[in-house]
Structures are given as structure tokens and as C-alpha cells.
Amino acid sequence: METASYWSPFQLYGSHPTVYSNLNAHIASENSPWDPHWQTAASLRFKVKLNDDRLARKKQMKICHVDPDDVDTSLATAVPAHQMASNYNTAIAAVLTLFLLPLLSVGELVQEQPLVLKYHNGQLLKGRITVNLIWYGTFTPIQRSIIVDFVNSLSSAPNAPLPSTATWWKTTENYKGGSSALVVGNQILHPAYTLGKNLKGKDLLALASKFNELNSITVLLTAKDVAVDGFCMTRCGTHGSTRNAKNAARTAYVWVGNSETQCPGQCAWPFHQPIYGPQTPPLVAPNGDVGVDGMIINLATLLAGTVTNPFNNGYFQGPPTAPLEAVSACTGVFGSGSYPGYPGRLLVDKATGASYNAHGANGRRYLVPAMWDPQTSTCKTLI
């Protein structure tokens, strides 16, 4: 059973967190009039027009909250990249000024609601969790070591400088049930492409069912020359669960594909030029591999979603069939001060120019996305 698919920031973008904390919820709704595509909904190159009917109703109800449905957007003339942030702030200021000023005299302001992921009283994955890896297709030893080091460093990298991947993962302890300690277990290599190079959903389930251990996550990784149903079109990865035929016990799984040759502009941003939106220069990947460093971002997103919503009844917002989870609710945010097209403030290696925000095991450096913190109801960044 598939629980949640993950879109990259340029397939489904959240928004500037201080303006529309609820934008992802509106995007997730099939009935929302807000265009879910980056080039329309999240581009900084827009002009703003108020929806007079909606705002009139809100004024009558004395609701002082602007949300995406209150604004009509359309693409405007392209502007230079250095002007985008200024234009964005000006547009939002215009919206807030036009709508909020008439209400200020009333003195009954309603603060914008924080982003909240509801707990649905289901099982979470806590304690010691074994992560079994399946490598489908061709991966070099270096590529495998980058990913193995990442998983190991989430729970055990005592000598890693701060900020670290372990510090990032520690936020999962704020969800009910305590800590989730990930440990790499068994690994299976499939360099012969035994199921071919075009995988269906049933093929993913068949591969993920190779391990049926309790308190484990099976991580299936497909090589850059492997096409998967929906990959690049509707998702960059997914997580779900399989059932043991003997005892009906469920085992969580994650699938992530290498997008290097298929859709790096969608699934490896910000390490590749985006397909849509502001054409800002791509960042230099911290491990020198755009495809694998992009996989790290997607894997981090899905591992966090798996431990906090493994069986579709944990923490999430929106419909169960398309939930916003621990990290996917913060899509596109990597550092403080982020906005659409800009990942936020990051660390930069002076020698290589590579951007990162977390230190990992064996001297590795990684870029990890923001994670929703239940204690503050905000998207938490390391920097």
C-alpha cells in the first residue's frame, strides 16, 4: 500500500512561510482554485489582484487573515533575478495593506493560524529501526557510500561538527513516542536489472517485499537509467507499506529514484536549474553528484514521513491519499530566509563552492530540508 508520494519544490511548492502558512493545504485539496503548479502559484514574477467577493465576506465576519484563495495571480513580465525578492515583498505588502487596513480600526484581529500536522492516533516507528537497502540498477561504490553514510549519520555521528544530520533528525523525537534510531542493516544489489528498466508499481512492491522484518524500513533505490511509473511526472519518490503473508504484519518501505538523467530540474533542485519559475543558478552539490545529492533530499523527506506517518494514520495534514507530512509540509525550505526559488541561507565550502547545511558521518556534508516541529508548529531549519 502506498501512503504518500513526494514532489520536489518545483513540482509542488509550499510558499513563503511567513505569508501563507496554509498554502500547502490549499494546494493539496483537489477542489482548490489555487493553481498547484510552480510556474503560476509560486513564481516571484506575478502581479497581485484581490478577490473582492471573498474579502468582502471576510470583512463582514471580521476575519483578518489573507489566504491563497483571496488572491488572483497571473504571470507578469519577467524581471531580473535580483529584483524578484523585492517584487515579492512589495506584492505581499500590497495585499496585506489593502485588505487589513480597513480592519485595524475594528481592533479585532485574528492571527494567522500556524501550520499544524494533526496526529491521527496511529502507530509511529520508534526505538531502534533497521534500514535495509535495495540497490536496483547500477550504483558506484562511492554513490552507495554517500547514501549509507547519510542514513548512519542520522542517529549516530558523534564526531560530526554542528550543525549535523543527527541534530536535524532529532526533531522527530518531538513527535509522540520518543526517538527513532536508524541503523543500516542488510543490503541487496540488483545490478542486472532483473525486472527490466521500466518498473511498475507492482514491481516496487515486489522488490520492497524482499525484507519483512518488524521495526524496519526497506529503502529501494533505483538507478538513473531506470524509469518508474509516475517518476518525474507525479513524484520523486514515495513511501508506503507491505504486509507479511504469514502474520499480516506491516513493514514500511521507501522508494527514491536517481533523477540525474531524467528530471534533475524537478527532483534534484536546488542542485540543477529548475524547469519552471525563477531561473536562479543551481547550487554546487556537496558530494559532487547532482543525482545522488538530490536523492538525499528526497530520502530525508521520505524517511521523516515514514517514521511519523508509516501506515497512513500518524502525523499529517490534508487528505490521507495525498498527505502533507513532517518534511513535505515544508517543501522548498532549506535555510532561514527562504522564499520561492531561493532555498535559504546555507553554508558554503570555500574550496569547492558546494552548499550544505549539515555535517554527517565520515566527513560527509549534506543538504537536508526543513522539518515541521510539533513543539513550535513551524518548519525548523538547521541554519
C-alpha positions as CSV (number, residue, x, y, z in Angstrom):
1,M,0.0,0.0,0.0
2,E,1.4,3.4,-1.0
3,T,1.0,6.1,1.7
4,A,2.5,9.2,0.3
5,S,4.4,10.4,-2.8
6,Y,6.8,13.2,-2.6
7,W,7.0,16.1,-5.1
8,S,10.1,18.3,-5.3
9,P,9.8,22.0,-4.6
10,F,9.4,22.7,-8.3
11,Q,6.6,20.2,-8.7
12,L,4.7,21.2,-5.6
13,Y,5.9,24.3,-3.8
14,G,4.8,25.4,-0.3
15,S,5.3,29.2,-0.3
16,H,7.0,31.8,1.8
17,P,6.3,30.5,5.3
18,T,5.6,33.9,6.9
19,V,2.9,34.8,4.4
20,Y,0.8,31.7,3.7
21,S,1.4,29.0,6.2
22,N,-1.6,27.1,4.8
23,L,-0.7,27.2,1.1
24,N,0.3,23.5,1.0
25,A,-3.1,22.6,2.4
26,H,-4.9,24.5,-0.3
27,I,-2.6,23.0,-3.0
28,A,-3.3,19.5,-1.6
29,S,-7.1,20.0,-2.0
30,E,-8.4,18.8,-5.3
31,N,-11.1,21.4,-5.1
32,S,-8.8,24.4,-4.6
33,P,-8.9,27.1,-7.2
34,W,-5.2,27.9,-6.4
35,D,-3.1,26.6,-9.2
36,P,-0.7,24.0,-7.8
37,H,2.0,24.4,-10.5
38,W,5.2,26.3,-9.7
39,Q,5.1,28.5,-12.7
40,T,1.8,30.0,-11.7
41,A,1.4,29.6,-7.9
42,A,4.8,30.1,-6.6
43,S,6.7,32.2,-9.1
44,L,8.0,35.5,-7.9
45,R,7.1,37.1,-11.2
46,F,3.5,37.8,-10.5
47,K,1.1,40.7,-10.0
48,V,-1.5,40.6,-7.3
49,K,-5.2,41.2,-7.5
50,L,-7.6,40.8,-4.6
51,N,-10.7,38.6,-4.9
52,D,-13.2,41.2,-3.9
53,D,-16.1,38.8,-3.2
54,R,-14.1,36.6,-0.8
55,L,-12.6,39.6,1.0
56,A,-16.0,41.3,1.4
57,R,-17.3,38.2,3.1
58,K,-14.3,38.1,5.4
59,K,-14.7,41.8,6.3
60,Q,-18.3,41.1,7.3
61,M,-17.1,38.2,9.5
62,K,-14.2,40.3,10.9
63,I,-11.7,37.7,9.8
64,C,-8.3,39.3,9.4
65,H,-6.5,36.6,7.5
66,V,-5.3,36.6,3.9
67,D,-5.0,33.1,2.3
68,P,-4.2,32.0,-1.2
69,D,-7.9,31.9,-2.3
70,D,-8.1,35.7,-1.6
71,V,-5.5,36.5,-4.3
72,D,-5.7,36.1,-8.0
73,T,-2.3,35.7,-9.7
74,S,-1.2,35.9,-13.3
75,L,2.2,35.8,-14.8
76,A,3.7,39.2,-15.4
77,T,6.6,40.4,-17.4
78,A,9.8,38.6,-16.4
79,V,12.0,40.5,-14.1
80,P,15.7,40.2,-13.3
81,A,16.5,37.6,-10.6
82,H,17.9,40.3,-8.2
83,Q,14.6,42.1,-8.3
84,M,12.4,39.1,-7.5
85,A,12.6,39.2,-3.7
86,S,11.8,42.9,-3.8
87,N,8.8,42.4,-6.1
88,Y,7.6,39.5,-3.9
89,N,7.7,41.6,-0.7
90,T,6.1,44.6,-2.5
91,A,3.2,42.4,-3.8
92,I,2.5,40.8,-0.4
93,A,2.7,44.2,1.3
94,A,0.1,45.5,-1.1
95,V,-2.2,42.6,-0.4
96,L,-1.9,43.0,3.4
97,T,-2.2,46.8,3.3
98,L,-5.3,46.8,1.0
99,F,-7.1,44.2,3.0
100,L,-6.0,44.7,6.6
101,L,-6.1,48.5,7.0
102,P,-9.9,48.7,7.0
103,L,-10.0,46.1,9.8
104,L,-7.4,47.7,12.0
105,S,-9.9,50.2,13.2
106,V,-12.1,47.4,14.4
107,G,-9.4,46.1,16.7
108,E,-10.5,42.5,16.4
109,L,-7.6,40.9,14.6
110,V,-7.3,37.2,14.1
111,Q,-3.7,36.0,13.9
112,E,-2.7,33.7,11.1
113,Q,-3.0,30.1,12.1
114,P,0.2,28.1,12.4
115,L,0.9,25.1,10.3
116,V,-0.4,22.1,12.1
117,L,0.0,18.4,11.3
118,K,-2.7,16.5,13.1
119,Y,-1.9,13.3,14.9
120,H,-4.4,10.6,13.8
121,N,-3.7,8.2,16.7
122,G,-1.9,5.6,14.6
123,Q,1.3,3.7,15.1
124,L,4.6,5.6,14.7
125,L,8.0,3.9,14.1
126,K,10.0,4.5,17.3
127,G,13.0,2.9,19.0
128,R,15.7,1.1,17.1
129,I,14.8,0.8,13.4
130,T,16.7,-1.3,10.9
131,V,17.1,0.3,7.4
132,N,17.6,-2.4,4.7
133,L,18.8,-1.1,1.4
134,I,18.0,-2.5,-2.1
135,W,20.0,-1.0,-4.9
136,Y,18.2,-1.6,-8.2
137,G,20.5,-1.0,-11.2
138,T,24.0,0.4,-11.4
139,F,25.4,2.4,-8.5
140,T,29.1,3.1,-8.0
141,P,30.7,2.2,-4.6
142,I,31.0,6.0,-4.0
143,Q,27.4,6.6,-4.6
144,R,26.4,3.8,-2.3
145,S,28.7,5.1,0.4
146,I,27.2,8.6,0.2
147,I,23.7,7.2,1.0
148,V,24.8,4.7,3.6
149,D,26.8,7.4,5.4
150,F,23.7,9.6,5.4
151,V,21.4,7.0,6.9
152,N,24.0,6.1,9.5
153,S,24.7,9.7,10.4
154,L,21.0,10.4,11.2
155,S,21.3,8.6,14.6
156,S,25.0,8.0,15.1
157,A,27.7,10.5,14.1
158,P,29.2,11.5,17.4
159,N,32.2,13.3,15.9
160,A,30.3,15.3,13.3
161,P,30.5,19.0,13.7
162,L,27.4,21.1,14.2
163,P,25.0,21.6,12.5
164,S,24.7,17.9,11.9
165,T,22.3,15.5,10.3
166,A,21.8,13.9,13.7
167,T,20.6,17.3,15.0
168,W,18.2,17.6,12.1
169,W,16.8,14.1,12.7
170,K,16.4,14.8,16.5
171,T,13.3,16.8,15.7
172,T,11.5,13.5,15.1
173,E,11.8,13.0,18.9
174,N,9.3,15.8,19.3
175,Y,6.6,13.6,17.8
176,K,4.8,11.2,20.1
177,G,6.7,8.2,21.3
178,G,10.2,9.4,21.6
179,S,13.3,8.8,19.4
180,S,13.7,6.8,16.2
181,A,17.2,5.5,15.9
182,L,18.0,4.3,12.3
183,V,20.7,1.7,11.7
184,V,21.7,0.3,8.3
185,G,21.0,-3.4,8.1
186,N,21.2,-5.7,5.1
187,Q,21.9,-4.5,1.5
188,I,20.9,-6.2,-1.7
189,L,22.4,-5.3,-5.1
190,H,20.4,-5.7,-8.3
191,P,23.0,-4.7,-11.0
192,A,21.4,-7.0,-13.6
193,Y,18.1,-5.2,-13.8
194,T,16.2,-8.4,-13.1
195,L,12.8,-6.8,-13.6
196,G,13.9,-4.6,-16.5
197,K,14.4,-0.9,-16.7
198,N,10.8,0.2,-16.7
199,L,9.2,-0.6,-13.4
200,K,5.6,-0.6,-12.5
201,G,4.0,-0.1,-9.0
202,K,3.8,-3.8,-8.6
203,D,7.5,-4.2,-9.3
204,L,8.3,-1.7,-6.5
205,L,6.1,-3.7,-4.1
206,A,7.8,-7.0,-5.1
207,L,11.2,-5.6,-4.5
208,A,10.2,-3.9,-1.3
209,S,8.8,-7.2,0.0
210,K,12.3,-8.8,0.0
211,F,12.5,-7.8,3.6
212,N,9.6,-8.4,6.0
213,E,11.2,-7.5,9.3
214,L,9.4,-5.9,12.2
215,N,10.8,-2.5,13.3
216,S,12.4,-1.9,9.9
217,I,12.2,0.2,6.8
218,T,13.0,-1.2,3.4
219,V,14.6,1.5,1.2
220,L,14.5,0.8,-2.5
221,L,16.8,3.0,-4.7
222,T,16.6,2.9,-8.5
223,A,19.5,4.0,-10.7
224,K,19.5,6.9,-13.1
225,D,18.6,4.7,-16.1
226,V,15.6,3.1,-14.5
227,A,12.1,4.5,-15.4
228,V,9.4,4.1,-12.8
229,D,5.7,4.7,-13.2
230,G,5.0,8.3,-12.2
231,F,8.7,9.2,-11.7
232,C,9.3,12.8,-12.8
233,M,5.6,13.1,-13.8
234,T,3.8,12.9,-10.4
235,R,6.5,12.1,-7.9
236,C,10.2,12.0,-7.0
237,G,9.7,9.1,-4.5
238,T,7.2,7.5,-2.3
239,H,6.7,5.6,0.9
240,G,4.1,3.0,2.0
241,S,3.9,-0.4,3.5
242,T,3.7,-4.1,2.6
243,R,2.1,-7.0,4.5
244,N,3.7,-10.2,5.6
245,A,1.7,-13.1,4.1
246,K,2.2,-15.2,7.2
247,N,1.2,-12.9,10.0
248,A,-0.2,-9.8,8.2
249,A,2.3,-7.6,9.9
250,R,3.1,-4.4,8.0
251,T,6.6,-3.3,7.0
252,A,7.3,0.2,5.9
253,Y,9.2,0.9,2.7
254,V,10.6,3.9,0.8
255,W,11.4,4.3,-2.8
256,V,13.6,7.0,-4.3
257,G,14.8,7.3,-7.9
258,N,18.0,8.9,-9.2
259,S,16.8,11.8,-11.4
260,E,20.2,12.8,-12.9
261,T,19.4,12.0,-16.5
262,Q,15.6,12.0,-16.4
263,C,14.4,15.1,-14.5
264,P,17.1,16.8,-12.3
265,G,15.3,20.1,-12.7
266,Q,12.3,18.6,-10.9
267,C,13.7,16.1,-8.4
268,A,17.3,17.4,-7.8
269,W,16.6,21.1,-7.2
270,P,18.4,23.2,-5.9
271,F,21.4,21.3,-7.5
272,H,20.0,21.8,-11.0
273,Q,18.4,24.6,-13.0
274,P,14.7,24.3,-12.4
275,I,12.2,23.7,-15.2
276,Y,9.8,26.3,-14.0
277,G,10.0,29.5,-12.0
278,P,12.9,31.8,-11.3
279,Q,16.0,30.7,-13.2
280,T,18.5,31.2,-10.4
281,P,21.9,29.5,-10.7
282,P,21.9,25.9,-9.3
283,L,23.9,25.2,-6.1
284,V,27.0,23.0,-6.2
285,A,26.2,19.6,-4.8
286,P,28.1,18.9,-1.5
287,N,29.1,15.3,-2.6
288,G,29.8,16.2,-6.2
289,D,26.9,14.1,-7.6
290,V,23.7,16.0,-8.6
291,G,21.7,12.8,-8.9
292,V,22.7,11.3,-5.5
293,D,22.7,14.6,-3.6
294,G,19.2,15.1,-5.0
295,M,18.3,11.6,-3.8
296,I,19.5,12.5,-0.3
297,I,16.9,15.4,-0.1
298,N,14.1,13.1,-1.2
299,L,15.3,10.2,1.0
300,A,15.4,12.5,4.0
301,T,11.9,13.7,3.2
302,L,10.5,10.2,3.0
303,L,12.3,8.8,6.0
304,A,10.9,11.5,8.2
305,G,7.5,10.9,6.7
306,T,7.8,7.2,7.2
307,V,8.7,7.3,11.0
308,T,6.0,9.9,11.7
309,N,3.3,8.5,9.4
310,P,4.2,4.9,8.5
311,F,0.7,3.5,7.9
312,N,-1.3,6.5,6.9
313,N,-2.7,7.2,10.4
314,G,0.1,9.2,12.0
315,Y,1.0,12.8,11.7
316,F,-0.2,14.6,8.5
317,Q,-2.3,17.4,7.1
318,G,-4.8,17.1,4.3
319,P,-6.4,14.1,2.7
320,P,-4.9,10.7,3.6
321,T,-4.4,9.9,0.0
322,A,-2.1,12.9,-0.5
323,P,-0.9,13.9,2.9
324,L,1.5,16.7,3.8
325,E,4.0,15.2,6.3
326,A,6.9,16.1,8.5
327,V,9.1,17.4,5.7
328,S,6.8,17.6,2.7
329,A,4.8,20.3,4.6
330,C,8.0,22.4,4.4
331,T,8.8,21.8,0.8
332,G,11.5,24.1,-0.7
333,V,12.8,25.4,2.6
334,F,16.4,24.5,3.5
335,G,17.6,27.5,5.4
336,S,16.4,30.7,7.1
337,G,15.1,33.4,4.9
338,S,13.9,31.1,2.1
339,Y,11.3,32.1,-0.4
340,P,10.1,30.6,-3.7
341,G,13.2,29.9,-5.9
342,Y,15.7,30.6,-3.0
343,P,16.4,27.7,-0.7
344,G,17.5,29.9,2.2
345,R,20.8,30.7,4.0
346,L,23.3,27.8,3.7
347,L,26.9,27.0,4.5
348,V,29.3,27.1,1.6
349,D,32.6,25.3,1.2
350,K,35.3,27.8,0.4
351,A,37.3,25.3,-1.6
352,T,34.6,23.7,-3.7
353,G,31.8,26.2,-3.6
354,A,29.4,23.4,-2.5
355,S,26.3,24.4,-0.5
356,Y,25.2,22.4,2.5
357,N,23.6,22.7,5.9
358,A,24.5,19.5,7.8
359,H,27.7,17.6,8.6
360,G,27.4,13.8,8.6
361,A,29.4,10.6,9.2
362,N,32.9,10.2,7.8
363,G,33.3,13.9,7.0
364,R,30.3,14.0,4.7
365,R,28.3,17.1,4.1
366,Y,24.6,17.1,3.1
367,L,21.7,19.4,2.3
368,V,18.6,18.5,4.3
369,P,15.2,20.2,4.1
370,A,13.3,21.9,6.9
371,M,11.2,19.7,9.2
372,W,8.0,20.6,10.9
373,D,8.5,20.8,14.7
374,P,5.4,19.8,16.7
375,Q,6.6,21.9,19.7
376,T,6.6,25.1,17.7
377,S,4.3,24.3,14.8
378,T,6.9,25.7,12.4
379,C,9.2,24.4,9.8
380,K,12.6,24.1,11.6
381,T,15.9,24.7,9.8
382,L,19.4,24.0,10.9
383,I,20.7,27.4,9.9
